[in-house]
């Protein structure tokens, strides 16, 4: 019995590390893109670290949210048997419908990106702390240090989501798609 519990605990830790690795690979690519935007903003507009980090995070999250919104819309349009057919005259949209749809779409993206940027800021502080701690103690290439910091942050996010606040998944999907 105790051996079975120990094996289950080891399996859970391995699964948690595997999930963190799976998430940290695309997150690392996003971090590298955000780092370039951050560097451009701080050099071009001579912004402080915090300001350029907030702006670059906002830009990256806006683009990610736009892609997240566009994928279901495209899939619904592509799978619909009515695609390409003309709507009845009483249901055809007018120019105002298109303009209002674009305005509401943009407003929702900007508001959701702002909310998620505020939530992501403590995680960025944690990632920078891990990055600087690893850089001081280990003599690894900078790109390896960045990946390890992203991995540690992804591990922290999974621990928060799975053990502390499991309701975050539902709240995140509600915020992104139905709020």
Helices and strands as residue ranges (DSSP letters): H 2-44, H 49-79, G 89-91, H 95-137, H 142-159, I 160-164, H 168-173, I 174-178
